[in-house]
């Protein structure tokens, strides 16, 4: 005889994947928002010309 088993909706797996993705994005943003040194660009006082 074949018994019918109730299957779960499977909602937990997509929620876990989405939460992991959100945590990864927030972690990446937190690490990349650290202090960055400003670039120094040399600009001549007057341009070369006649």
C-alpha positions, 0 to 999 in steps of 0.5 A: 500500500502507498502512503501519502506523505505531506511534503513541506512547502520548501519555503525555508531554503529560499529564505536562507539563501536570500538571508545569506546573500543579504549578509554577504552584501552588507559585509562587502559594503562594510569592508569597502567603506573603510578610510580611503586615502585621497589621490594626489594629482600634480597640476602645473601652475601654468600650461606649456605654451608661448 
